[in-house]
Amino acid sequence: MTEFWEEAFKDKQEMWGLEPAKSTILTKDLFLEHKVKNVLIPGIGYGRNAQIFMESGMTVTGIEISQTAIDLAQKHFGSQLTIYHGSVTDMPFDNQLYDGIFCYGLIYLLNKDERAKLIQDCFNQLTEDGVMVFTAITKDAQTYGKGKLLSKDRFEMFGGVKIFFYDRQTIEQEFGNSELLEITEVTENYPFYLIKCGKRRPY
């Protein structure tokens, strides 16, 4: 996985441009509504989805597997961003709790055990009343069922990318213990689910 993304960022640099994804804009509004002050972005890439949070007054910390992507992020954002170099499967990287966690285009690249660990690790790093948002590719994507079948709803394509395709039932199964708040649909390059979970303050 490290080698794939390192080569991708070396070859294509800012491959998705510098504008935030539609899901990021929707998440920013949710975070403002919840008065989020500090955000963790596992799989931050070169930081294109961080800028809109920082412009809204939030402090952003990232985790990124590709050193090339981190170098690109530092070029664009300098010391505004703290980024830990490593795989999200090795979380946590610090002991801090975050008001908001945003996982864009990430969870569906992991296997079942890694997905479960990521969800739990993120939930563990949420403050009381914190909110976390994940994007997950849906079975409506044209690529669903293409490539080499690895396991149920998981396929290898694009020269080595392993993708798990979600439906609402799978979301309920995987996020059900993380105080799932809402599932909405958003169209990016692919049809995505926007999965919102939140910690509720114990009374």
C-alpha positions in Angstrom: 0.0 0.0 0.0 2.8 2.4 0.9 4.6 1.8 -2.4 1.5 2.2 -4.5 0.6 5.6 -3.0 4.2 6.9 -2.9 4.5 6.1 -6.7 1.1 7.6 -7.4 1.9 10.9 -5.7 5.4 11.0 -7.2 3.9 10.5 -10.7 0.7 12.5 -10.5 1.5 15.0 -7.7 -1.7 17.0 -6.9 -3.7 14.5 -8.8 -7.1 15.6 -7.5 -6.5 19.4 -7.8 -6.6 21.8 -4.9 -10.3 22.3 -4.5 -12.0 20.4 -1.6 -14.2 17.5 -2.4 -18.0 18.0 -2.2 -18.1 15.8 0.9 -15.6 18.0 2.6 -17.7 21.1 2.1 -20.7 19.3 3.6 -18.6 18.1 6.5 -17.2 21.6 7.1 -20.8 22.8 7.6 -21.6 20.0 10.0 -18.4 20.7 12.0 -19.2 24.4 12.2 -22.7 23.4 13.5 -21.1 21.3 16.2 -18.5 24.0 17.0 -15.6 21.8 16.1 -12.2 23.4 16.9 -9.7 20.7 16.0 -9.9 18.1 13.2 -8.0 14.9 12.5 -7.8 13.7 8.9 -6.5 10.2 8.5 -5.3 9.8 4.9 -4.8 13.5 4.4 -2.9 13.2 1.2 -1.5 16.6 0.1 -4.0 18.5 2.1 -6.6 19.6 -0.4 -9.4 18.7 2.0 -7.7 20.4 5.0 -7.8 24.0 3.7 -11.5 24.6 4.0 -11.4 23.5 7.7 -8.4 25.8 8.4 -10.2 28.7 6.7 -13.1 28.1 9.0 -10.8 28.5 12.1 -10.2 24.9 12.8 -6.8 23.3 13.6 -6.0 20.3 11.4 -3.8 17.3 12.1 -3.3 14.6 9.4 -2.0 11.1 9.0 -0.5 10.2 5.6 1.3 7.1 4.3 3.2 8.8 1.5 6.1 11.1 2.3 5.8 12.7 -1.2 2.2 13.7 -0.3 3.3 15.1 3.0 6.0 17.2 1.2 3.4 18.5 -1.2 1.1 19.5 1.8 4.0 21.3 3.5 4.7 23.2 0.2 1.1 24.4 0.1 0.3 24.9 3.8 3.7 25.0 5.6 3.5 24.9 9.4 -0.3 25.3 9.5 -0.6 21.5 9.2 0.8 18.8 11.5 1.0 15.5 9.6 2.1 12.2 11.0 3.9 9.9 8.5 2.5 6.4 8.7 -0.4 4.1 7.9 -3.8 4.7 9.5 -3.6 1.0 10.5 -1.0 2.1 13.1 -3.3 4.7 14.8 -3.2 6.3 17.2 -0.2 8.6 16.5 -0.9 10.9 19.5 -2.9 11.0 22.7 -5.0 14.0 21.7 -8.8 13.9 21.5 -10.4 15.6 18.5 -13.8 17.4 18.1 -14.0 16.3 14.5 -12.5 13.5 12.4 -12.9 13.3 8.7 -12.0 10.2 6.7 -12.3 10.9 3.0 -11.8 8.2 0.3 -10.0 5.9 2.7 -12.0 3.3 4.6 -13.0 1.3 1.5 -9.3 0.7 0.7 -8.9 -1.4 3.8 -9.7 -5.0 4.6 -12.4 -5.9 7.1 -10.2 -6.1 10.2 -8.4 -2.8 9.2 -11.8 -1.1 8.6 -13.0 -2.2 12.1 -9.8 -1.0 13.7 -9.9 2.4 11.9 -13.5 3.0 13.0 -12.7 2.1 16.6 -9.4 4.1 16.7 -11.2 7.2 15.3 -14.1 6.8 17.8 -11.6 6.5 20.7 -9.9 9.8 19.7 -13.2 11.7 19.7 -14.0 14.2 22.4 -17.3 13.9 24.2 -19.8 15.4 21.8 -17.3 14.9 19.0 -18.3 14.1 15.4 -16.7 11.8 12.8 -17.5 11.6 9.2 -16.4 8.9 6.7 -17.0 8.6 2.9 -17.5 5.2 1.4 -18.0 4.1 -2.2 -21.4 2.6 -2.9 -22.4 -0.5 -4.9 -23.9 2.0 -7.5 -20.4 2.8 -8.7 -19.8 1.6 -12.3 -16.6 -0.2 -11.1 -18.6 -2.4 -8.7 -18.0 -6.1 -9.7 -15.1 -5.2 -11.9 -11.5 -6.5 -11.5 -10.5 -9.5 -9.4 -12.9 -10.6 -6.6 -11.0 -10.8 -3.3 -14.0 -11.4 -0.9 -17.6 -10.4 -0.8 -18.0 -6.9 -2.3 -14.2 -6.4 -2.4 -12.3 -6.2 -5.7 -8.8 -5.5 -6.9 -8.5 -3.1 -9.8 -6.5 -0.1 -11.2 -3.2 -2.0 -11.0 -3.4 -3.1 -7.4 -6.0 -0.9 -5.6 -8.3 -3.0 -3.4 -11.8 -1.5 -3.0 -14.6 -2.6 -0.8 -18.1 -1.4 -1.9 -20.6 -0.5 0.7 -24.4 -0.7 1.0 -26.5 0.6 3.9 -26.7 -2.8 5.5 -22.8 -3.0 5.6 -22.7 0.5 7.1 -25.1 -0.5 9.8 -23.0 -3.5 10.6 -19.6 -1.8 10.6 -20.6 1.6 12.2 -23.5 0.4 14.4 -21.4 0.4 17.6 -20.0 3.9 16.9 -23.2 5.9 17.5 -24.2 6.2 13.9 -26.2 9.4 13.4 -27.0 9.6 9.7 -26.2 8.2 6.2 -26.6 10.4 3.2 -25.6 10.1 -0.4 -23.3 12.4 -2.3 -21.9 12.2 -5.8 -18.2 12.8 -6.3 -16.2 11.1 -9.0 -18.0 8.1 -7.7 -21.3 7.7 -5.8 -20.4 7.9 -2.1 -22.1 7.5 1.2 -21.5 10.2 3.8 -21.5 8.4 7.1 -21.8 10.5 10.2 -21.2 9.3 13.8 -21.0 11.2 17.0 -20.2 10.7 20.7 -23.0 11.8 23.0 -22.1 13.2 26.3 -23.0 10.8 29.1 -25.7 12.1 31.5 
